[in-house]
Amino acid sequence: MAHKLTFGFIYDFRNPSDWPRPLPQLYSETLDVMVETERLGFGAAWLPEHHLAADDYVPSPMMVLSALAARTSTITIGSAIVLAPLYDPVRFAEDCAVLDILANGRVEMGLAIGYRRREYDAFGLDFTKRGARFDEFLQIVHALWAGETVNFEGKHYTVKDARITPLSPRGQIPLNIGGFVEKAIDRVANFGAGYFGNPEFAEIYASKWQEYGRDPADAGMLVPGLFTAVARDPEAAMEELAPHFHYMNEAYAVFMREDEAIGIDDAAIGTVMDLDAFKASGIFQVWTPEEAVENFRAMQAKMPLKHYAMSMPPGLSPDRFLHYAEQFAADVIPAFR
């Protein structure tokens, strides 16, 4: 049986110099937007994480999620994604438990290892060991949320007589694990509630899920559509939105090329190009509502899709973002209720 498909947005709180806002205003207005998307019928609001960003990309998603928990009541809230190996696993498990209590059981956390060497340097950690740290992190967090008293001595973490009080009433908080190599998919199948990743990995995800003895009916994918928008007038939307999505593409290009450490051969995303080339490239897609419904149904037929996460592009004003969100809510969401 197909999952009920829900939709949401990723909010990175970038503050580009081309469209600057005072940071308190940016944070306040973006939280207001998240609350409004809940009213419109969207299913989730997601926070990512990066450090050392010139445009103030949000470095502390847990703080924002706590504020969001207090202002919403039905929408799923969580990370997409946080850089798990940068965290102490006991503190992370505690913070998530309290966040889930505040949100009354609405938290899902997306986790991955990241691709920017300088972020690990800033935290005094070995970039090359981030996968091994993540494996230990997942073991510890999973045991803590199971209510165990944890004693663990690994190569990267040592924990003595640790336990979580209070626990979330749910115990285990869903973890959606991301990544683009086979080892990452192994982590999803072993510890994850779902896979946060691209459609081309759906087949290996399904295979690994079954290899680990997981029920295929429980498999679920959360697909990021960072460069997707829906509009009744796609040409007008392309002209208005492309500069903002172009900025986002260029900013990720800087991230991905700065240390040449992403780990994907010939990575297509993040290619530097001018605005006209970007609009012609096909990276940014503006679908009509009818095209969106057709494309989402096609995705459902190919994979266990449960959520599609778009983005609020940097610098776009709240009122113009909500203009498009309202069209999506009116014309697309009802087809999947």
N, C-alpha and C positions, 0 to 999 in steps of 0.2 A: 504494500500500500504506500502511495506517495505521501510525503510529509505535507502538512499545510504549509504553504509558502508565505513567509513574511518578508518585510522589507524594512530597511533602516538606512542610517547614514553614519559615516565616520567623520568625526570633528577633530581636526588637528590643531586648531587655534593658531595657525600661522598668521603673522602680521606683516605682510609684504610692504616694502617701502613705497610701492606704487599706490597702495590703498591703505595708508596707515590709520590706525585708530588707537586712542589711549587704551592700554591693556585692561584696566578695570571695565571700560566700556565694552571691549571685545569679549571678555569673559561673561559679563552680564548679559549682553545681547545674544551670545551663542547659547547660553543656558535657557534664555527665553525661547529661542528657536527650538531647542530640544523639547521643551514642554509643549510647544505648539504642535510639533510633529506627533506627539502622543495623542493629542486631541484629534488630529487629522486621521489617525488610525494606523500610523506606522508602528512596526513591531519592536524596534530596537534603536538604541543610541550607543555608539561605540567610541572609545577613546584610544588613540594610539600612543606611542612613546618614542621620542628621540631626544638626544642630548647634543649640546654644542651647536645648535642651529642658529644661524644668523638672523632668521626671521621669527624666532621665539616659538618654534614648534613645541607643543606641550611636552614638558619633561616629567610631569608628575600626575599621571592619569588618575591615581587613586584619590587624590584630593578633589578633583573635579567630580569623580563618580560619587563621592560622599555628598557633595552639594546636590547632584542630580537625584540621588536617592530620596532626598528630603523634599524634592519639588515634583516628583512624579509618583504614579501609583500603579500603573499597569504595564508600562513599556519595559522590555528587557534592557538592562544596562550592563555594560562591561567593557572589556578591553579588546582592541583589535589592531595591533597586538601590543603586549608588554614584553620587554626583554628579560625573560625569566632569569637567566644566569647572573644578572646584575643584582638580584634580590637575595636577601637572607630568607631561607624557606620557612622558618618558624614565624618571623615577622609577617611574611607574605600570607601565610595561612591564617594568622590571627586577623590581619587587616581585612582579608576577604570574608572571614566569618562575621566580623562586625558589620562590614558593608552589606552582606546578605541579610543580616538581621534588620538593619536600617531600611533595606529595600523590600523586606517581607518576601524573600525568596525569589528575587528577580534578577540575580546576578549570574552572568556567564563570563568567564575570563578566557581571552585569547592569548596564547603564549607562543613565543618562538625565540630563536637565539640571536637574530639580527645579523647584519652584514657589514657594520662599520667598525673597523678596527679601533678608531680613535675613541669610540665610546667606552670600550673595554680599557683602553689606556687610561682614560680619565678616572675610572673606578679602581685602577691598580690591579686589573685582572688580565690573565693571559687569553688573548683573543682565540688562540688555536685550541684552547681547552673548553670553549664554551659549550660544545655538544656534550662532553663528559660531565660538566657542571650541571647542565640541564637534566641529564639522566638521574643524577643524584637528587637534584631538587625535586623532581617529580616523585621519586620514591618517598621522600620525606613528607612532602605535602599530602600525598595520598594517604599515608599512614596516619598523619595527624588528623585529617578530616574523618578518618574511620574511627576516631576516638581513642586511638592507641597512645600509650606512653612510649615515646620513641627514643631509642638509643641507636645512634648511627655514627659510624666512623668510616668515612670515605677518603678519597684523595683530595676532595675539594670542600667538603662540609663535615663538621663534627658536631653532633647533637647529643646531649645527655639529659635523660629524664624529661624530655619535652612533651607537653600535651597542651591542647587548645581548650581554654575556657574563657568565654562561652563558645561552644560550637554553634554553627548555624543549625536551625532545626532540621535542615535537609541533610546535614552531615557533609557529604561530598558536594562541592560546588562544581557545576559543569565546566570542564576545561576544553576549549577548542584550540587544537594545536596546529600551528602552521609550519610550512617548510616546503622545499622543492626538491629534496633528494630522498632516496629510499629510506635512509635512517630516520628522517623526520616522519615519514608515513608509519614506520614501525612504532614511534612514540605515540602517534595518534591511536593506533590500534591497541596499544598496550594500556595507555592511561587516559586517552581522550574521550570526551563525549561526542566530539565531532571534529571534522577536518576543516580548517580555515585555509582555503587555497583555491587554485585555479582549476577550471574544468578539465584541462588536459591531464590532470592527475587523478581523475575520478576512477579510472579502471584499476590502477595500482592500489588506490585507497580501498576499493571494494575487495580486492584480492587479499590485501594485508589484514583487513578487518576479519574476514572469514578464517584466515590462517591463524589468527590469535583466538579463534573459537567464539567470536562475538556474533550475536544474532544480526543477520543482515537487515532485519526490520528496524534495528536500532541505529544503523549507520546514518549519518547526516552530514551534509556539506554546507558550509557557509562560504559563499563565493563573493570576493570583493570585486565590485564594478566601479573602481575609482574614477574611470574616465567614461562613464555612461550617464546620460541625461535623457529625460523624456519630456517632450513638448508638443503641443498641438501645431505649432509653427516651427519646424526644425531649422529652417534657414535663418529665421530671426534669432532663434535660440543659439545657433552656432555663432552668429556675429556677436551676441552679447556675452556668451559664456566662454568662448574659446580663449580669450586673453587670460582668464583666471585658470582654466585647466592647462593652458600652455605654461603659465608660471609654475604650476604644480609639477608638470613634466620636467621642466628645467631644474627645479629644485631637487627632485629625486635623481636627476642625472648627476648632479653634483655629489649627492650622497653615494651613489653607486659607483662612481668613478674615482672618488677622492683617494681611496686606499687600494683600489683594484682587488678587493677582497670579497666580492659578493658570492663567489663560488658557483656561478652559472656561466657556462661558456656562451659567448656571443649573446649576452643578455640584451633583448630587444628594447625593453623598457628603459627609459632614462636617456634616450638618444637626444643630443642637443640639436635643435633646429629652430629656424625663425618661425614667426606666427603663421605665415602663409603656408609654409611647409608642414607645420603641425596640423593645420586645418585640413590639408590635403592627404595627410598620412593615414587617416583612419584610426589613429590611436584614440581620439575622442569621438565617441559615437552619440549622436542625438537621434533617438527613435521617436516615432509617433506613438501614441498610446496603443494603437492597434499592432504596430510592430513589436512593441514591448511585450504585450500579452502573448503574441506568437512566439517570440524568442524565449520567454520564460517557460512557456509550456514545452518547447523543444528541449530546453535544459532539463526540465523535470523528467522527460522521457529518457534521458541519457544518464542521469545520476540521481542520487538521493538528496536532491536540493531541498534545504529547509529554510535558507535565508539568503537574501541578496543585499549586500551592503554597498551603497553608493557613497558619495562624499559631498560635503559642503566645501566647494572650492575656495581657496584662499582669496580674500579680498572682496568677495561678492557680498553685497549688502544683505542684511537679514530679510528685508521686504522682498527683494528680487529672488532670493533663494526660496522663500516661502511661496512666491508666485508659482514656481515650478513644482514645489512639493504639493501644493494644492491641486494642480492639474493631475499629478501622479495619483494622489489619493482619490480623486474623483473618477479617473478614467482607467486606472490599472488595478488598484487594490481590490475593488469589488469583484473582479474576475477570479480572484483566488480565495474568496471567503468560503 
